[in-house]
Amino acid sequence: MSQKQIRLTGHIDVPAHRLDAVTAALPEHIRLTRLEPGCISFEVNPDPQQKGRFTVVELFASRTDFDQHQTRTKASDWARVTDGISRSYSIVEVI
């Protein structure tokens, strides 16, 4: 039986007054996430149609890897910088 991968898709809507801080913190967040065990892909990109919206697509090798990513992120500078900002995500298992 093959282990299921975890895919997260969605977006984060950054208020204008926090956009500079979030944009500045994003490269390090991406770098650290891509170094995590089990990270297959991790993309966060500005939405060309809606200022302040960033689309997010993540793929992790397993639920364990995804959960470890969530734990690390909650204790990171990214969590502090983005605290309270609206997010809309869908998380699914894929083979």
N, CA and C of each residue as an Amber inpcrd file, in Angstrom:
protein
   285
   0.8460000  -1.1850000   0.0000000   0.0000000   0.0000000   0.0000000
   0.8870000   1.2430000   0.0000000   0.6580000   2.1230000  -0.9280000
   1.4920000   3.3150000  -1.0540000   1.0170000   4.4170000  -0.0980000
   1.9760000   5.1700000   0.3960000   1.6620000   6.2550000   1.3240000
   1.0770000   7.4290000   0.5490000   0.0840000   8.0710000   1.1220000
  -0.5630000   9.1840000   0.4390000   0.1860000  10.4840000   0.6910000
   0.3130000  11.2440000  -0.3790000   0.8960000  12.5800000  -0.2720000
  -0.1810000  13.5500000   0.2040000   0.2630000  14.6900000   0.7000000
  -0.6560000  15.7290000   1.1600000  -0.4500000  16.9720000   0.3000000
  -1.5560000  17.4500000  -0.2940000  -1.5050000  18.6670000  -1.1170000
  -2.3830000  19.7400000  -0.4690000  -1.7810000  20.9020000  -0.2870000
  -2.5030000  22.0710000   0.1910000  -2.5580000  23.0770000  -0.9530000
  -3.7480000  23.6050000  -1.2110000  -3.9100000  24.6710000  -2.1950000
  -4.7970000  25.7440000  -1.5950000  -4.5800000  26.9700000  -2.0330000
  -5.4210000  28.0480000  -1.5480000  -4.7250000  29.3840000  -1.6640000
  -5.0780000  30.2690000  -0.7280000  -4.4910000  31.6030000  -0.7700000
  -4.4800000  32.2580000   0.6110000  -3.6570000  33.2810000   0.6970000
  -3.5920000  34.1400000   1.8730000  -3.8250000  35.5630000   1.3790000
  -4.7070000  36.2860000   2.0640000  -5.0370000  37.6670000   1.6990000
  -4.3920000  38.6200000   2.6960000  -3.3670000  39.3250000   2.2410000
  -2.5660000  40.1850000   3.1070000  -3.0830000  41.6230000   3.0250000
  -3.4560000  42.2060000   4.1630000  -3.9000000  43.6060000   4.1500000
  -2.7730000  44.5280000   3.6800000  -3.1410000  45.6100000   3.0350000
  -2.1610000  46.5420000   2.4530000  -1.1310000  47.0110000   3.4790000
  -1.5590000  47.2800000   4.7120000  -0.6320000  47.8040000   5.7230000
   0.3650000  46.7590000   6.2310000   0.1740000  45.4820000   5.8620000
   1.0990000  44.4240000   6.2780000   1.8440000  43.8050000   5.1030000
   1.5660000  44.2830000   3.9060000   2.1200000  43.6800000   2.7030000
   3.6430000  43.7280000   2.6510000   4.2540000  44.8470000   3.0400000
   5.7180000  44.9550000   3.0120000   6.3740000  43.9300000   3.9360000
   5.8500000  43.7840000   5.1500000   6.4390000  42.8480000   6.1180000
   6.2900000  41.4000000   5.6480000   5.1290000  41.0630000   5.1210000
   4.8880000  39.6970000   4.6500000   5.7680000  39.3960000   3.4370000
   5.8320000  40.3270000   2.5060000   6.6520000  40.1390000   1.3090000
   8.1220000  39.9650000   1.6840000   8.5850000  40.7070000   2.6780000
   9.9790000  40.6010000   3.1230000  10.2610000  39.2530000   3.7940000
   9.2900000  38.7080000   4.5080000   9.4840000  37.4450000   5.2320000
   9.2990000  36.2220000   4.3390000   8.6350000  36.3820000   3.2150000
   8.2780000  35.2480000   2.3710000   9.4670000  34.4490000   1.8230000
  10.5210000  35.0650000   1.3010000  11.6270000  34.2600000   0.7570000
  12.2410000  33.2920000   1.7750000  12.4010000  33.7200000   3.0110000
  12.9660000  32.8330000   4.0320000  11.9930000  31.7100000   4.3820000
  10.7090000  32.0280000   4.4250000   9.6950000  31.0030000   4.6860000
   9.7360000  29.9370000   3.5870000   9.8190000  30.3600000   2.3530000
   9.8900000  29.4250000   1.2300000  11.1710000  28.5980000   1.3130000
  12.2980000  29.2520000   1.5620000  13.5880000  28.5570000   1.6370000
  13.5720000  27.4780000   2.7190000  13.1200000  27.8370000   3.9100000
  13.1060000  26.8830000   5.0230000  12.1590000  25.7190000   4.7470000
  11.0070000  26.0210000   4.1690000  10.0410000  24.9540000   3.8820000
  10.5910000  23.9860000   2.8490000  11.2070000  24.4930000   1.8210000
  11.7440000  23.6200000   0.7690000  12.8670000  22.7230000   1.2810000
  13.5060000  23.1000000   2.3880000  14.5530000  22.2820000   2.9920000
  14.0010000  21.1700000   3.8840000  12.7310000  21.2290000   4.2160000
  12.1460000  20.2570000   5.1350000  12.0780000  18.8600000   4.5130000
  12.2940000  17.8380000   5.3430000  12.1270000  16.4680000   4.8510000
  10.6930000  16.2710000   4.3490000  10.5670000  15.6530000   3.1860000
   9.2410000  15.3510000   2.6630000   8.5930000  16.4520000   1.8520000
   9.2240000  17.6220000   1.7750000   8.6650000  18.6910000   0.9500000
   8.9800000  18.3790000  -0.5140000   7.9430000  18.1100000  -1.2850000
   8.1020000  17.8200000  -2.7060000   8.0680000  19.1230000  -3.5050000
   7.1350000  19.9840000  -3.1660000   7.0760000  21.3030000  -3.8030000
   6.3750000  22.2840000  -2.8740000   6.7530000  23.5420000  -3.0180000
   6.1820000  24.5920000  -2.1770000   6.2530000  25.9000000  -2.9550000
   5.0970000  26.4220000  -3.3380000   5.0260000  27.6450000  -4.1320000
   4.0810000  28.6390000  -3.4690000   4.5400000  29.8650000  -3.3300000
   3.7120000  30.9650000  -2.8590000   3.9800000  32.1220000  -3.8090000
   2.9420000  32.5310000  -4.5290000   3.1160000  33.5480000  -5.5610000
   2.0370000  34.6180000  -5.4840000   2.4170000  35.8720000  -5.7660000
   1.4130000  36.9400000  -5.7900000   0.3720000  36.6620000  -6.8750000
  -0.8760000  36.9090000  -6.5480000  -1.9580000  36.7770000  -7.5210000
  -1.9420000  38.0250000  -8.4100000  -1.7860000  37.8600000  -9.7190000
  -1.7000000  39.0290000 -10.5990000  -3.0080000  39.8060000 -10.6960000
  -4.1120000  39.2050000 -10.2940000  -5.4210000  39.8510000 -10.4070000
  -5.8750000  40.5630000  -9.1330000  -5.3260000  40.1660000  -7.9800000
  -5.8180000  40.7080000  -6.7150000  -4.6470000  41.0970000  -5.8100000
  -4.4450000  42.3870000  -5.6480000  -3.3400000  42.8870000  -4.8280000
  -3.4760000  42.3760000  -3.3940000  -2.3610000  41.8780000  -2.8780000
  -2.3400000  41.3800000  -1.5070000  -2.6660000  39.9060000  -1.3750000
  -3.1380000  39.2880000  -2.4370000  -3.4270000  37.8500000  -2.3860000
  -2.2200000  37.0740000  -2.9070000  -1.8600000  36.0280000  -2.1810000
  -0.8000000  35.1230000  -2.5800000  -1.4030000  33.7310000  -2.7150000
  -1.1940000  33.0990000  -3.8670000  -1.6570000  31.7240000  -4.0360000
  -0.6110000  30.7830000  -3.4360000  -1.0940000  29.7170000  -2.8480000
  -0.2310000  28.7640000  -2.1550000  -0.5270000  27.3590000  -2.6830000
   0.5360000  26.6460000  -3.0610000   0.4230000  25.2440000  -3.4730000
   1.5780000  24.4870000  -2.8190000   1.2420000  23.5250000  -1.9830000
   2.2400000  22.7290000  -1.2730000   1.9980000  21.2560000  -1.5640000
   3.0740000  20.4830000  -1.6320000   2.9470000  19.0340000  -1.7470000
   4.0000000  18.3950000  -0.8550000   3.5270000  17.5490000   0.0590000
   4.4110000  16.8350000   0.9810000   4.2570000  15.3380000   0.7720000
   5.3290000  14.6110000   1.0070000   5.3840000  13.1720000   0.7470000
   4.4400000  12.3630000   1.6260000   4.1240000  12.8720000   2.8190000
   3.2670000  12.1170000   3.7360000   2.5740000  13.0650000   4.7120000
   1.5850000  12.5310000   5.3890000   0.8880000  13.2920000   6.4350000
   1.8770000  13.6740000   7.5360000   2.7730000  12.7810000   7.8810000
   3.7730000  13.0710000   8.9150000   4.6360000  14.2590000   8.5120000
   5.1060000  14.2650000   7.2720000   5.9290000  15.3800000   6.7930000
   5.1390000  16.6850000   6.8110000   3.8930000  16.6360000   6.3730000
   3.0500000  17.8310000   6.3750000   2.8240000  18.3260000   7.8010000
   2.5240000  17.4160000   8.7090000   2.2990000  17.8000000  10.1120000
   3.5540000  18.4170000  10.7300000   4.7250000  17.8760000  10.4020000
   5.9690000  18.4570000  10.9130000   6.1880000  19.8580000  10.3440000
   5.8220000  20.0460000   9.0870000   5.8930000  21.3850000   8.4920000
   4.9890000  22.3460000   9.2540000   3.7760000  21.9260000   9.5340000
   2.8410000  22.7900000  10.2630000   3.3870000  23.1470000  11.6490000
   3.9720000  22.1870000  12.3130000   4.5420000  22.4340000  13.6480000
   5.6890000  23.4370000  13.5700000   6.5970000  23.2350000  12.6010000
   7.7170000  24.1660000  12.4580000   7.2190000  25.5610000  12.1260000
   6.2860000  25.6470000  11.2150000   5.7850000  26.9460000  10.7740000
   5.1370000  27.7110000  11.9210000   4.4040000  27.0220000  12.7830000
   3.7210000  27.6910000  13.9000000   4.6960000  28.3550000  14.8640000
   5.9430000  27.8810000  14.8930000   6.9510000  28.4450000  15.7920000
   7.9290000  29.3580000  15.0490000   7.5980000  29.7550000  13.8190000
   8.5410000  30.4920000  12.9850000   8.2660000  31.9910000  12.9460000
   9.2100000  32.7110000  12.3760000   9.0340000  34.1450000  12.1390000
   7.8440000  34.3770000  11.2080000   7.6470000  33.4830000  10.2380000
   6.5160000  33.5870000   9.3210000   5.1890000  33.6170000  10.0870000
   5.0560000  32.7760000  11.0930000   3.8310000  32.7430000  11.8950000
   3.6180000  34.0790000  12.5960000   4.6920000  34.6530000  13.1010000
   4.5820000  35.9510000  13.7760000   4.1770000  37.0410000  12.7930000
   4.8220000  37.0810000  11.6390000   4.5790000  38.1300000  10.6490000
   3.1650000  38.0270000  10.0620000   2.6460000  36.8110000   9.9340000
   1.3390000  36.6220000   9.2970000   0.2110000  36.3520000  10.2960000
   0.4840000  36.4760000  11.5710000  -0.5190000  36.2010000  12.6000000
  -1.8160000  36.9740000  12.3360000  -2.9230000  36.2550000  12.3230000
  -4.2290000  36.8750000  12.1780000  -4.6480000  37.1920000  10.7480000
  -3.7900000  36.9270000   9.7670000  -4.1300000  37.2160000   8.3760000
  -5.0060000  36.0860000   7.8230000  -6.0290000  36.4770000   7.0770000
  -7.0010000  35.5340000   6.5210000  -6.3580000  34.5860000   5.5130000
  -6.6710000  33.3020000   5.6880000  -6.1970000  32.2610000   4.7840000
  -7.3840000  31.4050000   4.3710000  -7.3090000  30.8790000   3.1600000
  -8.3240000  29.9470000   2.6800000  -7.5910000  28.7980000   2.0080000
  -7.6060000  27.6190000   2.6590000  -6.8450000  26.4860000   2.1710000
  -7.7260000  25.2470000   2.0660000  -7.3560000  24.3830000   1.1360000
  -7.9280000  23.0610000   1.0140000  -6.7820000  22.0600000   1.1240000
  -6.9560000  21.0430000   1.9590000  -5.9230000  20.0390000   2.1680000
  -6.5090000  18.6810000   1.7900000  -5.8340000  17.9900000   0.8520000
  -6.3230000  16.6850000   0.4010000  -5.1860000  15.6800000   0.3520000
  -5.5470000  14.4100000   0.4600000  -4.5950000  13.3210000   0.2930000
  -4.5940000  12.9140000  -1.1730000  -3.4080000  12.6890000  -1.7140000
  -3.2860000  12.2410000  -3.1010000  -2.3160000  11.0670000  -3.1490000
  -2.4230000  10.2660000  -4.1840000  -1.4960000   9.1320000  -4.3220000
  -0.4060000   9.5030000  -5.2920000
